[in-house]
């Protein structure tokens, strides 16, 4: 483990930065006229959905027709049920991040000596418009994320996400209690109503935090991970690594401030300003000039480390906390599988809106995006090809689609991540028989008890 920087490492970084102190030119600067920051693919959980599906940049309602959606190995297929587990749309920063951004802005205004045009623009044209009361609320772009997603899914599955099923209450809506999730599911419904030119939806949605915010309900997760600083030791070590120190010192050079004025938190605040200005306003902000591609890769890895150890494979309880959501999903699929024998499925569609913290544990529980080597503070150099990359997995409005088909050879299940088909782990077929999927997850289906996994051990009496 890299617990601290050696004197040699610091000397090397200082020497390298000295060579470029007055000649630095970022990738973002080279693309100053572009509407999309050159580093937009590295924004992690703060990323825009369109960066995952680039075709949406030209046509936001375009459906992914180039991918194979249940074509191989299934004849005479009919979609009979879809469960969609969706992250809320684009939101404002949290109050904690807004305070960090304010600190950085104050430092730039009062201490930065660089006279480059982009920095002058920050000082004279950009104003700190984020306020504490925004605190993670959904923005208009976030509402559009869900309105547009609703239309695309209705286009992709017209026999299920239909006006007829909506009026017959065969489409069910469930959400987390957080305002950004409630507002997202309302926007999703608006997208459907506008598509079909109808004005009423009937029962709107149900709030269920046991399903959509299970992590708050899991005592073992709260105690061992959420409230335990040592649970994120790898993140703390990486913040003190040579890679992060290089980014800090480069940023200090660009601003022309003393090295000790730029902390890892301020570096992250600048990265957030670049990502939020783009996600919310579609701006290639002057703040993005502080980072080039290698910088962005470092900060993306720092974010992935946090998600890995707090929501993914880092601790077993992260995954196990999603047991209730896992069982709820398969209960719905099982019900549809039983009912199709009689020719009618009572719940054709389930739309569930939660958080990145909802999707990641479930994906980890089911074995998706698991790398052979764990993400740690000292293996950044070998993790460039990692599959656990939140920029690709959980941008704003990320979605997990589980689609059950009635085929000539039996029921088949297909999984789509962000509207793109993905194989289930250890199953080669893109749309395997449903019985094969159930056998793959047999141990979880017969175990994975939320109460048992999340209960804190009792002290000895």
GUDRENFI-705762 format. One record per residue: residue in one letter; x, y, z of N, C-alpha, C in turn. Coordinates in steps of 0.05 Angstrom, whole numbers, padded with zeros to 5 digits, always signed. Layout:
N
aXYZXYZXYZ...
This chain:
461
x+00017-00024+00000+00000+00000+00000+00017+00025+00000x+00008+00047-00013+00022+00072-00013+00010+00090+00009x+00023+00090+00032+00012+00106+00054+00021+00135+00053x+00043+00140+00041+00053+00168+00039+00072+00170+00016x+00076+00193+00006+00095+00198-00016+00124+00198-00006x+00141+00184-00020+00170+00185-00013+00181+00212-00022x+00204+00219-00010+00218+00244-00018+00225+00243-00048x+00233+00219-00057+00240+00217-00086+00216+00222-00104x+00193+00212-00095+00169+00216-00111+00161+00245-00113x+00163+00259-00090+00157+00287-00090+00176+00303-00107x+00202+00296-00106+00222+00310-00122+00216+00306-00152x+00209+00281-00159+00203+00275-00187+00179+00291-00197x+00158+00291-00180+00134+00306-00188+00140+00336-00191x+00155+00347-00171+00161+00375-00172+00178+00382-00197x+00197+00365-00203+00214+00369-00227+00198+00368-00252x+00180+00348-00254+00163+00345-00278+00145+00369-00282x+00134+00379-00260+00116+00402-00262+00131+00427-00268x+00156+00429-00258+00172+00453-00264+00177+00456-00294x+00180+00433-00307+00185+00434-00336+00162+00444-00352x+00138+00441-00340+00114+00448-00355+00099+00472-00343x+00110+00484-00323+00096+00504-00307+00085+00526-00324x+00100+00535-00344+00091+00558-00360+00085+00550-00389x+00084+00523-00394+00079+00514-00421+00055+00495-00422x+00042+00491-00400+00020+00472-00398-00003+00479-00417x-00012+00459-00431-00035+00463-00449-00053+00439-00447x-00077+00441-00436-00094+00418-00432-00108+00410-00456x-00118+00384-00455-00135+00374-00477-00160+00391-00479x-00170+00398-00455-00195+00415-00456-00190+00441-00469x-00166+00453-00465-00160+00479-00478-00160+00476-00508x-00150+00453-00518-00148+00448-00547-00176+00445-00559x-00195+00440-00542-00222+00436-00552-00241+00458-00541x-00230+00482-00537-00244+00504-00524-00270+00511-00539x-00270+00507-00565-00294+00514-00581-00315+00492-00582x-00308+00469-00570-00327+00447-00570-00348+00451-00548x-00372+00441-00553-00393+00442-00533-00390+00421-00512x-00374+00400-00519-00371+00377-00501-00342+00377-00490x-00338+00378-00464-00311+00377-00453-00297+00352-00463x-00271+00354-00468-00256+00331-00477-00255+00309-00456x-00260+00316-00431-00258+00296-00409-00286+00287-00400x-00306+00292-00416-00334+00286-00408-00339+00256-00403x-00322+00238-00414-00326+00210-00410-00316+00200-00383x-00306+00218-00367-00293+00210-00342-00307+00222-00317x-00332+00231-00320-00346+00244-00298-00359+00225-00279x-00357+00199-00283-00367+00180-00263-00397+00183-00258x-00405+00183-00233-00433+00186-00226-00444+00213-00232x-00427+00232-00239-00436+00259-00246-00438+00262-00276x-00437+00240-00290-00436+00240-00320-00463+00242-00333x-00463+00253-00357-00488+00256-00372-00495+00230-00387x-00520+00223-00388-00529+00198-00400-00521+00197-00430x-00521+00219-00443-00514+00220-00472-00485+00211-00477x-00468+00213-00458-00440+00204-00462-00438+00174-00463x-00458+00160-00452-00459+00131-00453-00470+00122-00480x-00491+00135-00489-00504+00130-00515-00501+00154-00533x-00479+00156-00547-00472+00180-00562-00492+00187-00584x-00506+00167-00594-00526+00172-00615-00548+00191-00606x-00552+00193-00580-00573+00210-00569-00566+00239-00571x-00541+00245-00575-00533+00274-00578-00547+00286-00602x-00549+00271-00623-00562+00281-00648-00592+00278-00648x-00602+00257-00634-00631+00252-00633-00637+00239-00606x-00647+00255-00587-00651+00246-00560-00673+00225-00558x-00690+00222-00578-00711+00202-00577-00704+00178-00594x-00680+00176-00604-00671+00154-00620-00670+00128-00604x-00680+00106-00616-00680+00080-00602-00656+00064-00613x-00644+00050-00595-00620+00034-00602-00628+00010-00620x-00629+00014-00646-00638-00006-00664-00614-00022-00676x-00590-00013-00671-00567-00026-00682-00558-00050-00665x-00567-00051-00641-00560-00073-00623-00580-00095-00626x-00571-00119-00619-00588-00143-00622-00605-00145-00596x-00630-00138-00598-00648-00141-00575-00666-00165-00579x-00658-00186-00567-00671-00212-00568-00675-00223-00597x-00654-00222-00612-00656-00235-00638-00644-00263-00638x-00621-00268-00625-00609-00295-00626-00624-00315-00608x-00630-00338-00620-00640-00360-00604-00668-00358-00594x-00684-00340-00605-00712-00338-00596-00730-00334-00620x-00748-00352-00623-00767-00350-00646-00795-00344-00636x-00810-00329-00652-00837-00322-00645-00839-00309-00618x-00821-00290-00613-00819-00278-00586-00840-00257-00581x-00850-00257-00556-00869-00236-00547-00860-00226-00520x-00854-00200-00517-00847-00189-00491-00872-00189-00473x-00869-00201-00449-00892-00203-00431-00889-00187-00406x-00864-00179-00399-00860-00163-00375-00833-00149-00376x-00832-00125-00366-00807-00111-00363-00806-00097-00336x-00785-00101-00322-00779-00085-00297-00756-00067-00303x-00760-00041-00299-00740-00021-00303-00732-00009-00276x-00707-00011-00269-00696+00001-00245-00678+00024-00254x-00686+00049-00247-00675+00072-00260-00664+00092-00239x-00641+00103-00245-00630+00124-00228-00645+00150-00234x-00647+00168-00214-00659+00194-00219-00643+00209-00241x-00655+00230-00251-00642+00246-00272-00621+00266-00261x-00611+00283-00278-00590+00302-00271-00600+00320-00248x-00582+00324-00229-00589+00339-00205-00569+00360-00199x-00576+00378-00181-00557+00398-00170-00537+00384-00152x-00515+00397-00146-00496+00386-00126-00508+00385-00099x-00496+00369-00082-00504+00368-00054-00493+00393-00040x-00505+00400-00017-00495+00423-00002-00466+00421+00005x-00457+00397+00012-00429+00392+00019-00411+00399-00005x-00418+00391-00029-00402+00397-00052-00403+00427-00059x-00427+00439-00055-00429+00468-00061-00411+00484-00043x-00408+00476-00018-00390+00490+00000-00361+00488-00009x-00354+00464-00019-00326+00460-00029-00322+00477-00054x-00342+00478-00072-00340+00494-00096-00337+00524-00090x-00351+00533-00069-00349+00561-00061-00321+00567-00051x-00310+00549-00035-00282+00552-00025-00262+00555-00048x-00266+00538-00069-00248+00540-00092-00251+00566-00107x-00276+00574-00111-00282+00599-00125-00270+00623-00111x-00272+00623-00084-00261+00645-00069-00230+00646-00072x-00218+00622-00071-00189+00621-00074-00180+00631-00102x-00195+00624-00123-00188+00633-00150-00191+00663-00152x-00213+00674-00141-00217+00703-00143-00195+00718-00128x-00187+00708-00105-00170+00724-00088-00140+00718-00090x-00133+00694-00101-00105+00687-00100-00093+00679-00127x-00109+00670-00146-00098+00660-00171-00085+00683-00186x-00061+00678-00196-00045+00699-00210-00044+00695-00240x-00052+00672-00250-00050+00667-00278-00067+00687-00294x-00057+00696-00317-00071+00716-00332-00083+00705-00359x-00083+00679-00361-00095+00667-00385-00124+00674-00388x-00134+00675-00412-00161+00684-00418-00182+00667-00403x-00178+00641-00403-00199+00624-00390-00201+00630-00360x-00179+00636-00347-00181+00643-00319-00192+00671-00315x-00186+00689-00333-00199+00716-00332-00229+00713-00335x-00238+00695-00352-00266+00690-00356-00279+00681-00330x-00266+00663-00315-00277+00654-00290-00279+00677-00270x-00259+00694-00270-00258+00716-00250-00278+00738-00257x-00282+00743-00283-00298+00766-00291-00326+00759-00302x-00330+00735-00312-00355+00728-00325-00371+00707-00310x-00357+00689-00296-00371+00667-00283-00378+00676-00254x-00402+00670-00246-00410+00676-00218-00418+00650-00205x-00413+00649-00179-00421+00625-00163-00451+00625-00159x-00464+00610-00176-00494+00611-00176-00506+00587-00161x-00489+00568-00152-00500+00545-00136-00505+00555-00108x-00527+00548-00097-00534+00556-00069-00541+00531-00053x-00537+00534-00026-00540+00511-00009-00568+00498-00010x-00589+00514-00016-00616+00503-00016-00621+00485-00040x-00603+00485-00060-00606+00467-00083-00603+00438-00074x-00583+00432-00059-00578+00407-00045-00589+00382-00059x-00579+00376-00082-00586+00351-00096-00613+00350-00109x-00627+00373-00112-00653+00373-00125-00650+00368-00155x-00671+00357-00166-00672+00352-00195-00672+00378-00210x-00657+00379-00232-00657+00403-00249-00675+00396-00273x-00680+00417-00290-00698+00412-00313-00687+00392-00332x-00660+00392-00335-00648+00372-00352-00654+00344-00341x-00655+00341-00315-00661+00315-00302-00690+00306-00308x-00708+00325-00309-00736+00319-00317-00737+00309-00346x-00722+00324-00363-00720+00316-00391-00708+00288-00394x-00688+00282-00378-00675+00255-00379-00697+00234-00377x-00716+00237-00358-00736+00217-00354-00759+00219-00374x-00766+00242-00382-00787+00245-00403-00778+00231-00428x-00753+00236-00436-00743+00224-00461-00739+00194-00458x-00729+00185-00435-00726+00157-00431-00753+00142-00433x-00774+00154-00422-00800+00142-00423-00809+00138-00452x-00805+00158-00469-00812+00156-00497-00796+00134-00511x-00770+00133-00505-00753+00113-00518-00761+00085-00510x-00767+00081-00484-00775+00054-00475-00802+00046-00486x-00820+00066-00488-00847+00060-00500-00844+00052-00530x-00824+00065-00543-00819+00058-00571-00806+00031-00573x-00789+00024-00554-00775-00002-00555-00793-00025-00547x-00812-00020-00529-00830-00041-00519-00859-00032-00521x-00869-00027-00546-00895-00015-00550-00918-00032-00540x-00915-00059-00539-00937-00076-00530-00940-00076-00500x-00919-00068-00486-00919-00067-00456-00923-00039-00446x-00906-00021-00454-00909+00007-00445-00928+00021-00464x-00954+00017-00459-00975+00026-00477-00996+00042-00462x-01011+00058-00477-01032+00073-00465-01053+00054-00453x-01058+00032-00467-01078+00013-00457-01070+00001-00430x-01044-00006-00428-01035-00017-00402-01034+00004-00380x-01029+00028-00388-01029+00050-00368-01057+00054-00357x-01077+00055-00375-01105+00059-00366-01115+00035-00350x-01105+00011-00357-01113-00013-00343-01097-00018-00317x-01080+00001-00310-01063+00000-00286-01046-00025-00286x-01036-00032-00309-01017-00054-00312-00988-00044-00313x-00985-00018-00309-00959-00006-00306-00957+00006-00278x-00937-00004-00263-00935+00004-00235-00910+00022-00232x-00913+00043-00215-00892+00062-00211-00884+00062-00181x-00858+00059-00176-00848+00058-00148-00823+00076-00147x-00820+00091-00125-00798+00109-00123-00787+00111-00095x-00762+00120-00093-00751+00129-00068-00765+00154-00058x-00764+00159-00033-00777+00183-00022-00762+00209-00028x-00737+00208-00036-00722+00232-00042-00735+00248-00064x-00735+00274-00061-00749+00292-00080-00739+00288-00108x-00713+00284-00112-00703+00281-00139-00713+00255-00153x-00719+00235-00137-00731+00210-00148-00760+00213-00153x-00775+00226-00135-00803+00231-00139-00807+00248-00163x-00792+00269-00166-00794+00287-00189-00787+00273-00215x-00768+00254-00213-00760+00239-00237-00783+00220-00246x-00796+00207-00228-00817+00188-00236-00841+00204-00246x-00846+00227-00235-00868+00244-00246-00861+00253-00274x-00836+00260-00279-00827+00267-00306-00829+00244-00326x-00823+00220-00316-00826+00196-00333-00855+00192-00342x-00873+00196-00322-00902+00194-00329-00910+00216-00348x-00899+00240-00344-00905+00262-00363-00897+00255-00391x-00874+00241-00394-00865+00233-00420-00885+00215-00434x-00896+00196-00418-00915+00178-00430-00941+00192-00437x-00951+00209-00419-00976+00224-00423-00974+00242-00448x-00951+00255-00451-00947+00272-00475-00946+00255-00500x-00933+00232-00498-00931+00215-00521-00958+00206-00531x-00975+00199-00513-01002+00189-00520-01024+00210-00520x-01015+00235-00513-01034+00257-00513-01058+00252-00494x-01051+00242-00470-01072+00238-00450-01065+00255-00426x-01085+00260-00410-01082+00280-00388-01083+00267-00360x-01088+00241-00358-01090+00229-00331-01076+00202-00332x-01065+00195-00309-01051+00170-00307-01063+00151-00286x-01082+00160-00271-01093+00144-00249-01074+00144-00226x-01071+00122-00210-01052+00122-00188-01024+00129-00198x-01012+00149-00186-00987+00159-00197-00963+00142-00189x-00957+00140-00164-00933+00124-00156-00935+00118-00126x-00919+00098-00118-00917+00091-00090-00889+00095-00081x-00885+00105-00057-00859+00109-00045-00852+00084-00029x-00829+00073-00035-00820+00048-00021-00790+00049-00016x-00782+00060+00006-00754+00062+00013-00741+00035+00020x-00757+00016+00028-00746-00011+00034-00734-00023+00009x-00746-00016-00014-00736-00026-00039-00715-00007-00051x-00721+00018-00052-00705+00037-00068-00683+00051-00051x-00685+00050-00025-00664+00061-00008-00658+00040+00014x-00654+00015+00005-00649-00007+00024-00624-00003+00040x-00605+00012+00030-00580+00017+00044-00584+00032+00070x-00604+00049+00071-00610+00063+00096-00622+00045+00117x-00635+00023+00107-00649+00005+00125-00631-00018+00136x-00607-00020+00124-00590-00042+00131-00570-00034+00153x-00575-00042+00177-00560-00033+00201-00530-00040+00198x-00525-00064+00188-00497-00072+00185-00482-00055+00165x-00495-00048+00143-00482-00030+00124-00477-00003+00136x-00497+00008+00150-00495+00035+00162-00472+00035+00182x-00470+00014+00198-00450+00013+00220-00422+00007+00209x-00420-00013+00191-00394-00022+00182-00382-00007+00158x-00400+00007+00143-00390+00020+00119-00396+00050+00120x-00422+00057+00121-00431+00085+00119-00418+00102+00141x-00418+00092+00166-00407+00108+00188-00380+00099+00197x-00366+00084+00180-00340+00074+00188-00319+00084+00168x-00302+00103+00178-00282+00115+00161-00262+00095+00150x-00256+00074+00165-00236+00055+00155-00247+00038+00131x-00273+00039+00127-00285+00024+00105-00276+00035+00078x-00269+00061+00078-00260+00073+00053-00230+00080+00054x-00215+00063+00068-00186+00067+00071-00172+00070+00044x-00180+00054+00024-00167+00055-00002-00171+00082-00015x-00195+00094-00011-00200+00121-00022-00182+00141-00008x-00179+00140+00018-00162+00159+00032-00133+00156+00024x-00124+00131+00020-00096+00126+00011-00092+00137-00017x-00112+00134-00035-00108+00144-00062-00107+00175-00062x-00122+00188-00045-00122+00217-00044-00094+00227-00036x-00079+00210-00022-00051+00218-00014-00030+00206-00033x-00039+00195-00055-00020+00181-00073-00005+00200-00091x+00016+00189-00105+00032+00205-00123+00014+00215-00147x-00005+00199-00155-00022+00207-00177-00039+00231-00170x-00051+00231-00147-00067+00254-00138-00049+00278-00133x-00026+00274-00121-00008+00296-00116+00001+00310-00142x+00005+00294-00163+00013+00306-00189-00010+00324-00199x-00035+00315-00196-00058+00332-00206-00060+00357-00189x-00056+00355-00163-00057+00378-00145-00036+00399-00153x-00012+00389-00157+00010+00408-00163+00007+00420-00190x-00003+00405-00209-00008+00417-00236-00029+00438-00234x-00050+00433-00219-00071+00453-00216-00061+00478-00202x-00044+00475-00182-00031+00498-00169-00014+00514-00189x+00000+00500-00206+00016+00513-00226-00002+00530-00245x-00024+00518-00254-00041+00533-00272-00053+00558-00260x-00060+00556-00234-00072+00579-00221-00050+00598-00211x-00025+00588-00210-00003+00603-00199-00008+00610-00170x-00013+00590-00154-00016+00593-00125+00003+00573-00112x+00011+00577-00087+00028+00558-00073+00016+00530-00073x+00034+00510-00075+00025+00482-00076+00007+00474-00053x+00013+00485-00029-00002+00476-00006-00030+00488-00005x-00037+00506-00023-00064+00517-00024-00084+00499-00038x-00074+00480-00053-00092+00462-00068-00093+00435-00055x-00115+00429-00043-00119+00403-00030-00134+00384-00049x-00134+00358-00042-00150+00339-00058-00179+00347-00061x-00190+00358-00039-00219+00366-00040-00223+00389-00059x-00204+00407-00061-00207+00430-00080-00204+00420-00109x-00187+00401-00113-00184+00389-00140-00210+00377-00148x-00222+00362-00130-00248+00349-00135-00270+00370-00140x-00269+00392-00125-00289+00413-00128-00287+00425-00157x-00263+00429-00167-00260+00439-00194-00270+00419-00214x-00265+00394-00210-00275+00372-00227-00305+00372-00227x-00317+00375-00204-00346+00377-00201-00357+00401-00217x-00344+00424-00214-00354+00448-00228-00354+00443-00258x-00333+00430-00268-00333+00424-00297-00356+00405-00304x-00360+00384-00288-00381+00364-00294-00409+00375-00291x-00414+00390-00269-00441+00401-00265-00448+00422-00285x-00430+00439-00292-00436+00459-00313-00444+00446-00339x-00431+00424-00345-00437+00409-00370-00463+00394-00367x-00467+00379-00345-00491+00363-00342-00516+00380-00340x-00514+00402-00326-00538+00419-00321-00543+00438-00344x-00522+00451-00354-00525+00473-00373-00514+00466-00401x-00503+00442-00404-00490+00435-00430-00468+00454-00438x-00453+00463-00418-00431+00482-00423-00404+00468-00420x-00386+00475-00439-00358+00467-00435-00345+00490-00420x-00347+00488-00394-00340+00510-00376-00310+00516-00376x-00303+00541-00370-00275+00548-00367-00262+00532-00345x-00277+00522-00325-00266+00506-00304-00253+00480-00315x-00263+00471-00338-00252+00446-00350-00223+00449-00359x-00214+00474-00363-00187+00478-00371-00166+00470-00350x-00175+00465-00326-00157+00456-00305-00148+00427-00308x-00161+00412-00326-00156+00383-00328-00151+00374-00356x-00132+00356-00359-00128+00342-00384-00137+00313-00380x-00133+00297-00401-00142+00269-00400-00130+00253-00377x-00104+00254-00374-00092+00239-00351-00103+00248-00324x-00107+00274-00321-00119+00284-00295-00146+00272-00291x-00163+00273-00312-00190+00263-00310-00191+00233-00303x-00172+00218-00314-00170+00189-00308-00165+00185-00279x-00148+00201-00268-00141+00199-00239-00166+00205-00222x-00180+00226-00229-00204+00234-00213-00227+00214-00217x-00229+00204-00241-00250+00183-00246-00244+00158-00229x-00218+00151-00227-00211+00127-00212-00216+00132-00182x-00211+00156-00173-00217+00162-00145-00247+00159-00139x-00264+00168-00158-00293+00164-00154-00301+00135-00156x-00288+00120-00174-00295+00092-00177-00286+00076-00152x-00263+00084-00141-00254+00071-00116-00275+00075-00094x-00286+00099-00091-00306+00104-00071-00331+00087-00075x-00340+00086-00100-00364+00070-00106-00359+00040-00102x-00335+00032-00109-00328+00003-00107-00328-00006-00078x-00317+00011-00061-00314+00003-00033-00339+00010-00016x-00355+00028-00026-00379+00036-00011-00405+00024-00022x-00405+00018-00048-00430+00008-00060-00426-00018-00076x-00401-00025-00082-00396-00048-00099-00383-00071-00085x-00362-00082-00097-00350-00107-00087-00332-00104-00064x-00326-00079-00055-00306-00075-00034-00313-00089-00008x-00338-00088+00000-00347-00101+00025-00372-00118+00018x-00373-00142+00029-00395-00160+00022-00422-00149+00029x-00424-00134+00050-00450-00124+00059-00461-00104+00039x-00444-00091+00023-00454-00072+00002-00473-00087-00016x-00465-00110-00025-00481-00126-00044-00506-00137-00030x-00500-00149-00006-00522-00163+00008-00544-00144+00017x-00538-00119+00020-00559-00100+00028-00581-00098+00007x-00576-00107-00017-00596-00105-00039-00613-00130-00041x-00612-00148-00021-00627-00173-00023-00657-00169-00028x-00669-00150-00014-00698-00146-00018-00704-00138-00046x-00688-00120-00058-00693-00111-00085-00689-00135-00104x-00669-00151-00100-00664-00175-00116-00688-00194-00115x-00698-00200-00091-00721-00218-00089-00747-00205-00101x-00750-00180-00097-00773-00166-00109-00773-00168-00139x-00750-00165-00151-00747-00168-00180-00755-00195-00190x-00745-00216-00177-00751-00243-00186-00779-00252-00179x-00790-00240-00158-00818-00246-00152-00836-00235-00174x-00830-00212-00185-00845-00201-00207-00842-00218-00232x-00818-00226-00237-00813-00243-00261-00827-00270-00258x-00825-00281-00234-00839-00307-00229-00869-00305-00232x-00880-00283-00222-00909-00279-00225-00917-00277-00254x-00902-00262-00270-00908-00260-00298-00905-00287-00312x-00885-00303-00304-00880-00329-00315-00904-00348-00309x-00915-00346-00285-00938-00362-00278-00963-00354-00294x-00967-00328-00294-00992-00317-00306-00994-00321-00336x-00971-00321-00350-00971-00323-00379-00983-00350-00388x-00982-00370-00370-00994-00396-00376-01024-00394-00381x-01035-00373-00369-01064-00369-00372-01070-00346-00391x-01049-00337-00404-01053-00317-00426-01055-00288-00418x-01050-00282-00392-01053-00253-00384-01034-00248-00361x-01018-00227-00364-00999-00218-00343-01011-00193-00330x-01016-00194-00304-01029-00172-00290-01012-00147-00288x-00986-00150-00285-00967-00128-00283-00948-00129-00306x-00954-00114-00327-00937-00115-00351-00911-00101-00348x-00911-00079-00332-00888-00062-00330-00885-00052-00301x-00861-00052-00292-00855-00039-00266-00833-00019-00270x-00838+00006-00263-00818+00027-00265-00810+00035-00237x-00785+00031-00230-00775+00036-00203-00752+00057-00205x-00754+00078-00190-00734+00100-00191-00720+00102-00164x-00694+00101-00166-00677+00104-00142-00652+00119-00147x-00630+00109-00137-00605+00123-00137-00583+00106-00150x-00560+00119-00155-00536+00103-00162-00531+00082-00140x-00536+00090-00115-00532+00072-00092-00552+00050-00092x-00573+00052-00108-00592+00030-00111-00583+00010-00132x-00574+00021-00154-00566+00004-00177-00540-00012-00172x-00520+00002-00162-00493-00011-00160-00493-00036-00142x-00505-00035-00118-00505-00059-00101-00519-00083-00115x-00542-00077-00128-00556-00099-00142-00539-00111-00165x-00526-00094-00180-00509-00104-00201-00486-00121-00190x-00475-00112-00167-00453-00127-00154-00464-00153-00143x-00488-00153-00132-00499-00178-00121-00503-00198-00143x-00510-00189-00167-00515-00207-00190-00490-00213-00206x-00467-00202-00197-00442-00209-00209-00433-00193-00234x-00447-00171-00240-00440-00155-00263-00416-00138-00257x-00399-00134-00277-00377-00115-00277-00357-00120-00253x-00352-00146-00250-00332-00153-00229-00305-00159-00242x-00285-00144-00234-00258-00147-00244-00244-00169-00229x-00225-00182-00243-00209-00203-00230-00193-00192-00207x-00183-00168-00210-00167-00155-00189-00183-00132-00176x-00184-00132-00150-00199-00111-00136-00186-00084-00141x-00203-00063-00141-00193-00036-00143-00181-00027-00117x-00156-00019-00117-00143-00010-00093-00127+00015-00099x-00117+00027-00078-00103+00053-00080-00077+00050-00096x-00065+00027-00096-00039+00024-00108-00039+00009-00135x-00062+00005-00147-00062-00008-00173-00075+00008-00195x-00075+00034-00193-00087+00051-00213-00075+00045-00241x-00049+00041-00242-00035+00037-00268-00045+00013-00283x-00055-00007-00269-00064-00032-00283-00094-00034-00285x-00108-00013-00278-00137-00014-00278-00150+00002-00300x-00134+00010-00320-00146+00026-00342-00167+00011-00357x-00165-00016-00358-00185-00031-00373-00206-00043-00355x-00210-00033-00331-00229-00044-00312-00257-00043-00323x-00274-00062-00315-00302-00062-00323-00319-00046-00303x-00310-00044-00278-00324-00028-00258-00317+00002-00263x-00332+00014-00281-00328+00042-00288-00354+00056-00287x-00358+00072-00266-00384+00084-00261-00392+00104-00283x-00373+00115-00298-00380+00133-00320-00397+00118-00341x-00392+00092-00344-00407+00076-00363-00432+00063-00351x-00431+00058-00325-00452+00042-00312-00474+00059-00301x-00468+00079-00286-00489+00094-00272-00487+00124-00276x-00489+00134-00301-00492+00163-00305-00520+00171-00295x-00526+00196-00297-00554+00204-00290-00573+00189-00308x-00596+00181-00297-00617+00167-00311-00609+00139-00320x-00587+00128-00308-00579+00101-00315-00603+00082-00310x-00604+00060-00325-00627+00042-00322-00619+00013-00327x-00631-00004-00310-00629-00033-00313-00656-00043-00322x-00656-00057-00345-00681-00067-00356-00680-00098-00356x-00699-00110-00344-00702-00139-00344-00727-00146-00360x-00724-00158-00383-00746-00162-00402-00751-00192-00405x-00775-00200-00398-00783-00228-00400-00799-00233-00426x-00789-00252-00441-00802-00259-00467-00814-00287-00466x-00836-00289-00480-00848-00316-00485-00840-00324-00513x-00823-00345-00514-00813-00354-00540-00823-00382-00545x-00819-00391-00570-00828-00418-00577-00815-00439-00560x-00789-00434-00553-00774-00454-00537-00776-00450-00507x-00793-00431-00498-00796-00426-00470-00792-00396-00463x-00794-00390-00438-00790-00362-00429-00760-00355-00429x-00754-00332-00439-00726-00322-00439-00725-00295-00425x-00702-00289-00413-00698-00264-00400-00674-00249-00412x-00678-00224-00418-00656-00207-00428-00651-00184-00409x-00626-00178-00405-00618-00155-00388-00606-00134-00406x-00615-00109-00402-00604-00086-00416-00594-00066-00395x-00570-00056-00400-00560-00034-00383-00559-00010-00401x-00573+00011-00392-00574+00036-00407-00582+00031-00436x-00602+00014-00440-00615+00008-00465-00597-00009-00484x-00576-00021-00473-00559-00038-00489-00558-00066-00477x-00562-00086-00493-00562-00114-00482-00535-00122-00470x-00536-00136-00448-00513-00146-00435-00517-00175-00428x-00496-00192-00429-00498-00219-00420-00499-00220-00390x-00515-00239-00379-00513-00245-00351-00485-00258-00346x-00474-00254-00322-00448-00265-00316-00448-00296-00319x-00428-00306-00333-00425-00335-00336-00446-00348-00354x-00462-00332-00368-00482-00343-00387-00475-00331-00414x-00469-00348-00433-00461-00338-00459-00484-00327-00476x-00508-00338-00473-00531-00330-00489-00540-00302-00481x-00545-00285-00500-00554-00258-00494-00582-00256-00483x-00598-00276-00489-00625-00278-00478-00630-00307-00469x-00618-00315-00447-00620-00343-00438-00648-00351-00429x-00653-00377-00428-00678-00386-00417-00680-00376-00389x-00705-00369-00381-00709-00358-00354-00701-00379-00333x-00706-00404-00338-00698-00425-00319-00668-00426-00315x-00653-00420-00337-00624-00420-00335-00615-00397-00317x-00628-00374-00319-00621-00351-00302-00627-00357-00273x-00650-00369-00269-00658-00375-00241-00638-00396-00229x-00629-00415-00245-00610-00434-00235-00583-00421-00228x-00575-00402-00245-00550-00387-00240-00551-00373-00213x-00575-00362-00206-00577-00347-00181-00592-00363-00159x-00590-00390-00162-00605-00407-00143-00598-00402-00114x-00572-00399-00108-00565-00395-00080-00576-00369-00069x-00575-00348-00085-00586-00322-00077-00616-00323-00074x-00629-00337-00092-00659-00339-00091-00668-00355-00067x-00652-00374-00058-00659-00389-00034-00646-00379-00009x-00630-00358-00011-00617-00346+00012-00620-00316+00010x-00598-00302+00014-00597-00273+00013-00620-00261+00029x-00620-00267+00054-00641-00257+00072-00633-00229+00083x-00648-00209+00076-00641-00182+00084-00638-00179+00114x-00657-00189+00129-00657-00186+00158-00632-00199+00170x-00626-00223+00160-00603-00238+00170-00577-00224+00163x-00575-00215+00138-00550-00203+00129-00545-00176+00142x-00566-00161+00148-00564-00133+00157-00565-00130+00187x-00571-00151+00201-00574-00150+00230-00546-00147+00242x-00543-00129+00261-00518-00126+00275-00514-00149+00295x-00490-00159+00299-00486-00180+00319-00492-00170+00346x-00505-00187+00362-00512-00179+00389-00488-00182+00408x-00484-00163+00425-00462-00165+00444-00466-00188+00463x-00445-00201+00472-00447-00223+00490-00458-00213+00517x-00477-00228+00527-00490-00220+00552-00473-00229+00576
